Amino acid sequence: MARIAERLSRTRPPKEVLIRDRRGVVYVEFLLAFIPLFLLFLGTCQLALLNAARLMVSHAAVTAVRSAIVILEDPADDYDGVPRGYLSSQAPSTTASDPPAGNRWRDSAWPGRRNSQLGDLAAAASTQSDPLQDGPRMEKIRSAALGPLVALAPSGAAVLTHSDSMIRALASNSGLLIAFASEYTAAATAVTVHSNPTDPALAADPIDPKGQVTVRVTYLYRCGIPVVRALMCRSLQSLLGVSERGDASNDAKRLADFADPGLIERAMRDDDRYTIITGLSTLPNQGAGYVPAEQEQ
């Protein structure tokens, strides 16, 4: 045994040599640096997508307000008899199975209200008892805003298959997925018209033919970049104020009144994260005050 121990002591390097041995340090340093650098890369991707979404929502607000200043002064005959300057329904234009856009949450027959935790938000965060801006003129303005936002809808394949990869962050609005993108956009977007860009109150009917028209677009954006979405975005319930405190923001209240996040909730999973993006645009109303040719005769 003494001879074996002596041989091992001869072949074993001294402690000073082991301390100075730096073989394999590069691999350890790579592991230490890779995780924060990878998170930085993912965070940069998510920030880029968020900035692109903000530009699209701002563009949607511009498109909607340009539509509004023309639609508000169109003849009443083109909008089921609703007078000029009115955004609320002055004539029945919807059925019981298709409630107006501003009344979806408060109608128990609306699909998004069924079996939805977010349904309680209607009572706690609703801003109106009798919703305005639900008429045929408003539907045209809303459609003008929804068009550009379809490009922001998440990939239907990623949502339906619950895949956990970068594809969840990329939009897909071609082929058969255009239907999913349209449904998501309609459920995630609130379009409201205001008289003052600094006043959150809805514009009162009738809107001044020569006054300022402000359109606010509120969009529920789905964060799809893995890992960092939990750091940069919030869960749907937390974002919309479904909590014991009931501290829903003004944007969350707009979504509750004029969108349908309950439909989104039914297709999401526990780790999905969202953020609310708003766009605002103001233009002078183009009140021409003309009289249709048929009325002149």
C-alpha positions in Angstrom: 0.0 0.0 0.0 2.9 2.3 0.8 4.3 1.8 -2.7 0.9 2.5 -4.4 0.5 5.7 -2.4 4.0 6.8 -3.4 3.3 6.2 -7.1 0.1 8.2 -6.9 1.8 11.1 -5.2 4.4 11.1 -8.0 1.8 11.2 -10.8 -0.6 13.7 -9.1 0.1 17.3 -9.9 0.8 19.6 -6.9 -1.9 22.0 -5.7 -0.2 25.0 -7.1 -0.5 23.5 -10.6 -4.2 22.7 -10.2 -4.9 26.3 -9.0 -3.2 27.7 -12.1 -4.9 25.2 -14.5 -7.6 27.1 -16.5 -8.7 24.4 -18.9 -12.5 24.5 -19.3 -12.9 28.0 -18.0 -14.2 29.2 -21.4 -17.1 26.8 -21.2 -18.1 28.1 -17.8 -17.8 31.7 -18.9 -20.0 30.9 -21.9 -22.7 29.4 -19.7 -22.6 32.4 -17.4 -22.8 34.9 -20.3 -25.2 33.1 -22.6 -28.3 33.3 -20.4 -28.3 37.1 -19.9 -27.3 37.7 -23.6 -30.1 35.4 -24.7 -32.6 37.2 -22.6 -31.4 40.5 -24.0 -31.9 39.2 -27.5 -35.4 38.0 -26.7 -36.2 41.2 -25.0 -35.0 43.2 -28.0 -37.2 41.1 -30.3 -40.3 41.7 -28.0 -39.6 45.5 -27.8 -39.3 45.7 -31.6 -42.7 43.9 -32.0 -44.3 46.2 -29.4 -43.0 49.3 -31.1 -44.3 48.0 -34.5 -47.7 47.3 -32.8 -47.8 50.9 -31.4 -47.2 52.2 -34.9 -50.0 50.1 -36.3 -52.5 51.1 -33.6 -51.6 54.8 -34.2 -52.2 54.2 -37.9 -55.5 52.5 -37.2 -56.6 55.6 -35.1 -55.7 57.9 -38.1 -57.6 55.7 -40.5 -60.6 55.6 -38.2 -60.7 59.4 -37.6 -60.4 60.1 -41.3 -63.3 57.8 -41.8 -65.3 59.4 -39.0 -65.1 63.0 -40.3 -66.7 61.9 -43.5 -69.2 59.3 -42.2 -70.6 61.7 -39.5 -71.9 64.0 -42.2 -73.1 61.4 -44.7 -76.9 61.5 -45.5 -79.1 59.7 -43.0 -80.6 57.4 -45.7 -77.2 55.7 -46.0 -77.3 54.7 -42.3 -80.8 53.3 -41.6 -82.1 56.8 -41.0 -79.7 57.7 -38.2 -79.3 61.6 -38.4 -76.0 63.3 -39.2 -73.6 63.6 -36.3 -75.1 60.7 -34.4 -73.1 57.7 -33.4 -75.7 55.9 -31.3 -78.5 53.9 -32.8 -81.6 56.0 -33.6 -83.3 53.2 -35.4 -83.3 49.4 -34.8 -80.4 48.0 -36.8 -79.4 44.9 -34.8 -81.1 41.7 -33.7 -81.1 39.9 -30.3 -78.5 37.5 -31.5 -76.2 40.3 -32.6 -76.1 42.9 -29.9 -74.4 46.2 -30.6 -70.7 46.5 -30.1 -71.0 48.7 -27.0 -73.3 46.3 -25.2 -71.7 42.9 -25.7 -70.5 42.4 -22.1 -73.9 43.4 -20.6 -75.9 41.0 -22.7 -76.0 37.6 -21.2 -76.6 36.0 -24.6 -73.3 37.2 -26.0 -70.8 34.3 -26.3 -67.9 36.0 -24.6 -70.0 36.4 -21.4 -70.5 32.7 -20.9 -68.3 30.8 -18.5 -65.8 33.7 -18.4 -63.9 35.0 -15.4 -63.7 38.3 -17.2 -67.5 38.6 -17.2 -67.4 40.0 -13.7 -65.4 43.0 -15.1 -68.6 44.2 -16.7 -70.2 45.1 -13.4 -67.0 46.3 -11.7 -65.4 48.3 -14.5 -68.1 49.3 -16.9 -68.2 53.0 -17.6 -71.8 53.3 -19.0 -75.2 52.0 -18.2 -76.7 52.7 -21.7 -73.8 52.4 -24.1 -73.5 54.9 -26.8 -71.6 54.7 -30.1 -73.3 51.5 -31.3 -75.0 52.6 -34.4 -74.4 51.9 -38.1 -72.1 55.0 -38.5 -70.0 53.8 -35.6 -69.8 50.4 -37.1 -68.2 51.9 -40.3 -65.7 53.8 -38.2 -64.8 50.7 -36.2 -64.4 48.7 -39.4 -61.9 51.3 -40.7 -59.8 50.8 -37.6 -60.0 47.0 -37.6 -58.5 46.7 -41.1 -54.9 47.7 -40.3 -55.0 45.8 -37.0 -55.6 42.5 -38.6 -51.9 42.3 -39.3 -51.2 42.3 -35.6 -53.3 39.2 -34.8 -51.3 36.3 -33.5 -50.8 33.2 -35.6 -53.9 31.0 -35.4 -51.8 27.8 -35.6 -49.7 28.9 -32.6 -52.8 29.7 -30.5 -54.8 26.6 -31.4 -51.9 24.2 -31.0 -50.6 26.0 -27.9 -47.0 25.8 -29.3 -44.3 27.5 -27.2 -41.9 29.0 -29.7 -41.1 32.2 -31.5 -44.0 31.6 -33.9 -46.4 32.7 -31.2 -45.0 36.2 -31.6 -45.4 36.4 -35.4 -48.6 37.5 -37.1 -50.2 35.3 -39.8 -53.1 36.7 -41.8 -52.9 34.8 -45.0 -55.0 31.9 -46.3 -57.3 30.2 -43.9 -55.9 32.1 -41.0 -57.4 35.4 -42.1 -60.7 34.3 -40.4 -59.0 33.7 -37.1 -57.1 37.0 -37.4 -60.4 38.9 -38.0 -62.1 37.3 -35.1 -59.2 38.0 -32.7 -59.0 41.7 -33.9 -62.7 42.3 -33.4 -62.6 40.8 -29.9 -59.4 42.7 -28.9 -60.1 46.2 -30.2 -62.1 49.0 -28.7 -62.8 52.1 -30.9 -64.3 55.2 -29.3 -65.0 58.7 -30.4 -64.3 61.7 -28.2 -64.8 65.5 -28.5 -61.5 66.3 -26.7 -58.3 64.4 -27.0 -57.6 65.0 -23.3 -61.1 64.0 -22.1 -61.8 60.3 -21.7 -65.6 60.9 -21.9 -67.3 59.8 -25.0 -68.5 62.4 -27.5 -72.1 63.3 -27.0 -74.6 63.2 -29.9 -74.9 65.1 -32.1 -71.2 65.9 -32.9 -70.6 69.5 -34.0 -70.2 69.5 -37.8 -67.3 72.0 -37.5 -65.9 70.6 -34.2 -62.9 68.4 -33.5 -63.3 64.7 -33.7 -61.0 62.4 -31.8 -60.8 58.7 -32.2 -59.1 56.5 -29.6 -58.2 52.9 -30.6 -57.5 50.6 -27.6 -55.9 47.2 -28.6 -55.2 44.1 -26.5 -51.8 43.0 -27.9 -50.6 39.4 -27.3 -47.0 39.1 -26.3 -45.5 36.0 -27.9 -41.8 35.9 -27.4 -41.0 33.0 -25.0 -39.6 33.7 -21.5 -39.5 37.5 -21.7 -43.2 37.8 -22.3 -43.6 37.0 -18.6 -41.3 39.8 -17.7 -42.6 42.5 -20.1 -46.3 41.7 -20.2 -49.1 40.7 -17.9 -51.8 38.1 -17.6 -55.2 38.9 -19.1 -56.9 38.9 -15.7 -54.3 41.1 -14.1 -54.2 43.5 -17.0 -57.9 44.0 -17.1 -58.3 44.5 -13.4 -60.0 41.2 -12.4 -58.8 41.2 -8.9 -60.0 41.8 -5.3 -59.0 45.4 -5.6 -61.0 45.9 -8.8 -58.4 48.5 -10.0 -59.2 48.4 -13.7 -57.6 51.2 -15.8 -59.5 53.4 -18.1 -58.2 51.4 -21.1 -59.3 48.2 -19.5 -62.8 49.7 -19.0 -62.9 50.6 -22.7 -62.1 47.1 -23.6 -64.8 45.8 -21.3 -67.4 48.2 -22.8 -66.5 48.0 -26.5 -64.5 44.8 -27.1 -64.9 41.2 -26.1 -61.8 39.9 -24.3 -63.9 36.9 -23.0 -63.6 35.3 -26.4 -59.8 35.6 -26.1 -59.8 34.2 -22.6 -61.4 30.9 -23.8 -58.6 30.3 -26.3 -55.7 31.3 -24.1 -53.5 29.3 -21.7 -52.2 30.1 -18.3 -48.8 31.5 -19.4 -50.2 33.8 -22.1 -49.3 37.5 -21.6 -50.8 40.7 -23.0 -50.4 44.5 -23.0 -52.8 47.3 -23.8 -51.8 49.6 -26.6 -53.7 52.8 -27.4 -53.6 55.2 -30.4 -55.2 58.6 -30.6 -55.8 60.9 -33.5 -57.7 64.2 -33.9 -59.0 65.9 -37.1 -61.6 68.7 -37.7 -65.0 67.4 -38.7 -65.7 68.0 -42.4 -69.3 69.2 -42.0 -70.2 70.2 -45.5 -73.8 70.9 -44.8 -74.9 69.9 -48.3 -78.4 68.7 -49.2 -78.8 65.5 -51.3 -80.0 66.2 -54.8 -83.2 64.2 -54.4 -84.2 66.5 -51.5 -83.5 69.7 -53.5 -86.0 68.6 -56.1 
